[in-house]
Amino acid sequence: MKVAVFDTHRFERAALERVNALAGEGERHELSFFEPTLTAQTAALAEGFPAVCIFVHDFLDAAAVEALAAGGTRLVALRCAGFNNVDLHAAEKAGLRVVRVAEYSPYAVAEHAIGLLMALNRKLPRAYIRVRDGNFSLDGLVGFDLHGKTVGVIGTGKIGAVFSRIAKGFGCRLLAHDLRRNEALVAETGIEYASLDRIYAEADVISLHVPLFKETFHMIDAAALAKMKPTAVLVNTSRGALIDAAALSDALKAKQIGGAALDVYEEEEDLFYRDLSGEVLQDDVLARLLTFPNVLITAHQAFLTEEALNAIARTTLENVAAFEAGKPLSFEVKA
C-alpha cells in the first residue's frame, strides 16, 4: 500500500525503512516521506495515497480530515500512542479509519523520566559544563538522596508502573493516583493510592504519566502547584499540556516548587524537532523557563531508543498491512 509519511525525521525513517524491508512478500509498503507536518494546508501532498502516517505534531482537524478524504486517503496511522491531535469525530464522518501505536517501550520513557530527575537533582548539566571549562568547584551542585523520599506517580499504566518500579529500587516511598488501581503494582512495590491533594502535599517528586484529555488538560495549574512542597520536583514525560506552563514559570519564580524536569511542552509543535539555534526564540514562556537553573528540558525524546523506534515502526506497518488485508484493526481508535 502507498503510505505518505509526514513530519519525517532521519532517526525514524531509518527504522521504518528497515522494518519495511524485513517484512514478508506482500506485506511491504510503498513509503513516501515528507518533511512537513500534516495539516489542512499540507494535506494535498497526500493526494492519491490511501494511507497517511503521522506523528505527535501533525494536526488533523476537520479541515485536514476532509482534505485527506477528498484526496483518496482511507487510513490514518499514528506512529505514537497519543491521538489528541486528530479530530476523531471528523475522521469517522469522513470514513477514515484511525490506528495508533498503543505501546512501544515503556522502559524508554520511564528511564528517561528517571534520567531527567537524576540529572536535574545532581546538577549534572551544570557540572559537565564546569569541568569542560576547567572549573572543578562543587559550590552550587548539592542535590538530595532519592532514597527515602516520597515519589508521587500520577498515572500507573505501563509507563507509570515501570517508573514506579525504578523509583522503588532507589528506596523511595511511593504514592499513586489513577482512575484504575494497578493491583499487581501494589503487590509488587507496595505503592499506595492517594488523592491528588495528598500527593501534592507529601511528594518530594511528582511524575506525570497520564494521556492528554479534556479532563487532564492543565491538571497541574497554579492551584495544584501552590499545594506542592517548596522543594518538590515535577517531572513530565507525557504530554506538555498537562501542565500550565505559564503557571509553572510563575511558581518557579516565586520558589513555590523546587524544580521541573520536562521532556514535553504545551506549545512544542512549532519548536521541537527543529534546529532553531540561529533564531530568536519567540515563545516567551519557554524562554523564561530556560533561564531557571532548576529547570531541565529535553525536546520530546523520551521514546528515542533503538528498541522503541523499532517497535513503533513494526506496529505502524502492521497496522497498515492489517487494514490493507481487511483484517480487524487491533489498535484502532474511535470517537
DRENMI-348759 format. One line per field, with one value per residue (C-alpha): chain; x negated, y, z negated. Coordinates in Angstrom, 1 decimal, padded with zeros to 4 digits, always signed. Layout:
N
torza: c(A	...)
X: c(X	...)
Y: c(Y	...)
Z: c(Z	...)
END
This chain:
335
torza: c(A	A	A	A	A	A	A	A	A	A	A	A	A	A	A	A	A	A	A	A	A	A	A	A	A	A	A	A	A	A	A	A	A	A	A	A	A	A	A	A	A	A	A	A	A	A	A	A	A	A	A	A	A	A	A	A	A	A	A	A	A	A	A	A	A	A	A	A	A	A	A	A	A	A	A	A	A	A	A	A	A	A	A	A	A	A	A	A	A	A	A	A	A	A	A	A	A	A	A	A	A	A	A	A	A	A	A	A	A	A	A	A	A	A	A	A	A	A	A	A	A	A	A	A	A	A	A	A	A	A	A	A	A	A	A	A	A	A	A	A	A	A	A	A	A	A	A	A	A	A	A	A	A	A	A	A	A	A	A	A	A	A	A	A	A	A	A	A	A	A	A	A	A	A	A	A	A	A	A	A	A	A	A	A	A	A	A	A	A	A	A	A	A	A	A	A	A	A	A	A	A	A	A	A	A	A	A	A	A	A	A	A	A	A	A	A	A	A	A	A	A	A	A	A	A	A	A	A	A	A	A	A	A	A	A	A	A	A	A	A	A	A	A	A	A	A	A	A	A	A	A	A	A	A	A	A	A	A	A	A	A	A	A	A	A	A	A	A	A	A	A	A	A	A	A	A	A	A	A	A	A	A	A	A	A	A	A	A	A	A	A	A	A	A	A	A	A	A	A	A	A	A	A	A	A	A	A	A	A	A	A	A	A	A	A	A	A	A	A	A	A	A	A	A	A	A	A	A	A	A	A	A	A	A	A)
X: c(+000.0	-001.2	-001.8	-002.6	-004.7	-004.6	-006.8	-009.7	-013.0	-016.1	-016.1	-012.6	-012.9	-015.7	-013.6	-010.6	-012.7	-014.5	-011.3	-009.6	-012.5	-012.3	-008.5	-007.4	-006.4	-003.1	-003.5	-005.9	-004.5	-005.5	-006.7	-007.0	-008.5	-007.5	-009.3	-006.3	-003.8	-000.4	+002.2	+005.1	+002.5	+000.3	+002.9	+002.8	-000.6	+001.2	+003.5	+003.5	+002.2	+004.7	+002.8	+001.0	-001.4	-001.6	-003.4	-002.7	-003.0	-000.8	+002.6	+005.7	+008.6	+011.9	+010.4	+007.4	+009.5	+011.8	+008.9	+007.4	+010.7	+011.1	+007.7	+008.5	+007.0	+008.8	+006.4	+004.6	+001.8	+000.3	-003.2	-002.7	-000.4	+001.4	+004.2	+005.4	+004.1	+006.8	+010.4	+011.9	+015.5	+014.5	+012.5	+015.4	+017.8	+015.4	+014.9	+011.3	+010.0	+007.5	+004.9	+002.1	-000.8	+000.7	-002.6	-006.2	-008.7	-007.5	-011.1	-012.3	-010.0	-010.2	-014.0	-014.2	-012.0	-014.4	-017.3	-015.9	-015.2	-018.7	-020.4	-018.3	-018.7	-022.5	-023.1	-024.8	-024.5	-026.0	-028.7	-029.6	-029.9	-032.0	-034.5	-034.7	-035.7	-038.3	-036.1	-036.3	-034.4	-031.5	-029.7	-026.0	-026.0	-024.3	-021.5	-019.5	-019.3	-016.3	-016.4	-013.7	-012.0	-008.3	-007.6	-004.1	-003.2	-000.2	+000.9	-000.1	+000.3	-002.6	-005.0	-004.0	-004.4	-007.9	-008.8	-007.4	-009.5	-012.6	-011.8	-011.2	-014.7	-016.1	-014.3	-011.5	-008.1	-005.5	-002.2	+000.0	+003.1	+005.1	+008.7	+007.9	+005.8	+002.9	+003.2	+000.2	-001.9	-000.6	-001.5	-005.0	-006.0	-003.7	-002.6	+000.2	+003.1	+004.0	+005.8	+004.1	+004.1	+002.3	-000.3	-000.8	-001.2	-003.5	-005.6	-009.2	-009.0	-005.8	-006.0	-003.2	-002.2	+001.3	+002.7	+003.9	+007.7	+010.1	+010.1	+006.3	+005.6	+003.7	+004.2	+001.1	+002.2	+001.5	+003.7	+002.0	-001.4	-000.6	+000.2	-003.2	-006.3	-008.7	-011.3	-009.2	-010.5	-007.9	-008.7	-006.7	-007.5	-003.8	-002.1	-003.0	+000.5	+000.9	-001.0	+000.0	-003.5	-002.9	-001.7	-004.8	-007.0	-005.4	-005.6	-009.3	-010.0	-008.1	-010.1	-006.8	-008.4	-012.0	-012.4	-011.0	-012.3	-010.4	-010.5	-007.4	-006.0	-002.4	-003.4	-006.1	-004.6	-006.5	-009.7	-010.7	-012.4	-013.7	-017.1	-016.3	-019.8	-020.3	-016.9	-015.4	-013.1	-009.6	-007.9	-008.3	-007.1	-009.6	-012.4	-011.7	-011.7	-015.1	-016.5	-015.8	-018.8	-016.4	-014.7	-015.9	-014.1	-014.7	-012.8	-010.3	-012.9	-011.9	-010.8	-014.2	-015.7	-016.5	-014.0	-011.2	-011.8	-011.8	-008.6	-006.9	-007.8	-006.8	-003.4	-002.7	-003.4	-001.5	+001.5	+001.3	+000.9	+004.0	+006.0	+004.9	+005.8	+009.2	+008.3	+009.5	+007.5	+006.2	+005.1	+008.0	+009.2	+012.7	+014.6)
Y: c(+000.0	+003.5	+005.4	+009.1	+009.5	+013.1	+015.0	+012.7	+012.7	+010.7	+008.7	+007.3	+007.0	+004.5	+002.4	+002.4	+001.5	-001.2	-002.9	-002.5	-004.2	-007.1	-007.7	-010.7	-010.7	-008.9	-007.1	-004.4	-000.9	+001.9	+004.6	+008.2	+010.6	+014.2	+016.6	+019.0	+018.3	+017.2	+020.0	+021.2	+023.3	+020.3	+017.6	+018.0	+016.2	+013.1	+013.0	+009.5	+007.9	+005.5	+005.8	+008.5	+008.1	+010.9	+011.8	+013.9	+017.3	+016.7	+018.3	+016.7	+019.0	+018.7	+020.7	+018.4	+015.3	+016.5	+017.3	+013.8	+012.1	+014.1	+013.0	+009.4	+008.7	+006.0	+005.3	+007.5	+005.5	+007.3	+006.3	+007.3	+006.4	+009.8	+010.7	+014.1	+015.7	+014.0	+015.0	+011.5	+012.7	+014.3	+011.2	+008.9	+011.2	+011.2	+007.4	+007.5	+004.7	+005.8	+003.5	+004.1	+002.5	+001.8	+000.9	+000.6	+000.6	+001.8	+001.4	+004.0	+006.7	+005.7	+005.5	+009.0	+010.3	+009.0	+010.2	+013.8	+013.6	+012.5	+015.0	+017.9	+016.8	+016.2	+019.3	+017.1	+019.5	+022.4	+020.1	+018.9	+022.4	+023.5	+020.6	+021.2	+024.8	+023.7	+024.7	+022.0	+023.8	+021.9	+025.0	+025.1	+021.4	+019.9	+017.5	+015.2	+011.4	+009.8	+007.0	+007.6	+010.3	+010.2	+009.9	+010.6	+008.8	+010.2	+007.5	+003.9	+002.4	+000.6	+003.6	+004.7	+001.2	+000.9	+004.3	+003.2	+000.0	+002.0	+004.5	+001.6	+000.4	+003.7	+003.0	+005.6	+005.6	+005.5	+007.3	+006.9	+008.4	+006.8	+006.2	+002.4	+000.7	-001.4	-004.2	-006.1	-003.0	-002.6	-006.2	-005.8	-002.4	-001.5	+001.6	+003.4	+005.1	+008.5	+011.7	+014.3	+016.7	+014.3	+013.7	+017.4	+017.9	+014.9	+014.1	+015.2	+014.2	+014.1	+012.4	+012.6	+009.5	+010.2	+010.9	+014.3	+014.5	+017.3	+016.2	+016.2	+019.5	+021.8	+019.4	+020.9	+024.6	+027.4	+025.9	+022.5	+024.0	+026.0	+022.8	+021.3	+021.3	+024.2	+021.6	+019.3	+018.4	+018.0	+015.5	+015.3	+012.9	+012.5	+015.5	+019.1	+020.5	+018.5	+021.5	+025.1	+026.3	+029.9	+028.9	+026.7	+029.6	+031.8	+029.1	+028.6	+032.3	+032.5	+029.5	+027.5	+024.3	+023.1	+022.4	+020.9	+018.2	+018.3	+016.3	+017.9	+021.4	+022.5	+024.8	+022.5	+021.9	+024.7	+024.3	+020.7	+018.6	+021.7	+023.4	+026.9	+027.7	+030.6	+032.2	+034.3	+032.1	+033.6	+031.7	+033.9	+031.3	+028.7	+031.3	+032.1	+028.5	+028.0	+030.7	+028.9	+026.9	+024.4	+023.5	+020.8	+020.5	+017.9	+018.1	+015.2	+012.5	+010.1	+007.5	+007.7	+004.3	+001.7	-000.7	+001.9	+003.1	-000.5	-001.3	+001.9	+001.1	-002.5	-001.8	+001.1	-001.0	-004.0	-001.7	-000.6	-004.3	-005.3	-002.5	-003.4	-007.1	-006.2	-007.7	-006.4	-003.4	-004.1	-000.6	+001.4	+004.5	+005.8	+008.9)
Z: c(+000.0	+000.7	-002.5	-002.9	-005.9	-007.3	-009.7	-008.9	-010.8	-010.0	-013.2	-012.5	-008.7	-009.1	-011.5	-009.1	-006.1	-008.0	-009.3	-006.0	-004.2	-006.6	-006.0	-004.1	-000.5	+000.0	-003.3	-002.3	-001.6	+000.7	-001.7	-000.6	-003.2	-003.6	-005.9	-006.6	-009.3	-008.1	-008.4	-006.3	-004.4	-003.5	-003.1	+000.7	+000.6	-000.4	+002.7	+004.2	+001.0	-000.6	-003.9	-005.8	-008.7	-011.2	-014.4	-017.5	-015.9	-012.9	-013.3	-011.8	-012.5	-010.5	-007.6	-007.3	-007.6	-004.8	-002.6	-003.1	-002.4	+000.8	+001.9	+001.5	-001.9	-003.9	-006.8	-009.3	-011.0	-014.0	-014.9	-018.5	-021.4	-021.8	-019.4	-020.8	-017.6	-015.5	-015.3	-015.6	-015.0	-011.7	-010.8	-011.4	-009.5	-006.5	-006.6	-007.7	-010.0	-012.6	-014.2	-016.7	-018.4	-021.8	-023.3	-022.2	-025.1	-028.5	-029.6	-027.2	-028.6	-032.2	-032.1	-030.5	-033.3	-035.9	-033.9	-033.8	-037.5	-038.4	-036.0	-037.5	-041.1	-040.9	-038.7	-036.0	-033.0	-035.1	-036.5	-033.0	-031.6	-034.5	-034.1	-030.4	-031.2	-033.8	-036.7	-039.3	-042.1	-043.7	-045.0	-043.9	-043.0	-046.1	-045.4	-047.6	-048.1	-046.3	-048.9	-051.5	-049.5	-048.6	-044.9	-043.6	-040.4	-038.6	-036.1	-036.8	-033.3	-031.7	-031.8	-035.2	-036.5	-035.2	-036.6	-040.0	-040.0	-039.2	-042.0	-044.4	-043.5	-044.8	-048.1	-047.6	-049.3	-046.5	-046.3	-043.2	-041.6	-038.8	-037.9	-038.0	-040.6	-039.4	-041.9	-040.5	-041.1	-044.6	-045.4	-043.8	-045.1	-048.0	-046.2	-048.0	-046.0	-047.3	-046.3	-044.2	-047.0	-049.3	-046.6	-046.1	-049.8	-050.6	-047.5	-047.0	-043.4	-041.2	-037.8	-035.3	-033.2	-032.0	-028.5	-027.4	-027.5	-028.3	-031.9	-032.2	-030.3	-032.7	-035.6	-037.0	-037.3	-039.7	-042.3	-042.1	-042.2	-045.3	-047.1	-046.5	-048.7	-048.0	-047.4	-045.2	-041.7	-038.9	-036.1	-032.8	-030.0	-028.9	-027.2	-027.6	-028.1	-031.3	-032.8	-032.6	-031.5	-032.4	-035.9	-036.3	-035.4	-038.0	-040.6	-039.9	-040.1	-043.4	-044.7	-045.3	-044.0	-043.8	-040.1	-036.9	-034.6	-031.3	-028.1	-026.7	-026.5	-025.7	-022.8	-021.4	-017.9	-016.2	-018.2	-019.0	-016.4	-014.6	-014.7	-015.9	-017.2	-014.8	-015.5	-018.3	-020.4	-020.0	-022.8	-025.9	-028.4	-027.2	-027.0	-030.6	-031.7	-030.1	-032.3	-035.6	-036.9	-038.5	-035.2	-032.7	-029.4	-026.6	-023.2	-023.5	-023.2	-025.9	-023.3	-021.5	-021.9	-019.3	-020.9	-020.9	-017.4	-016.0	-017.9	-016.7	-013.1	-013.4	-014.9	-012.5	-009.4	-010.8	-011.3	-007.6	-006.5	-008.5	-007.0	-003.5	-004.1	-005.6	-008.9	-012.3	-013.5	-017.0	-017.7	-016.1	-017.9	-017.6	-018.7)
END
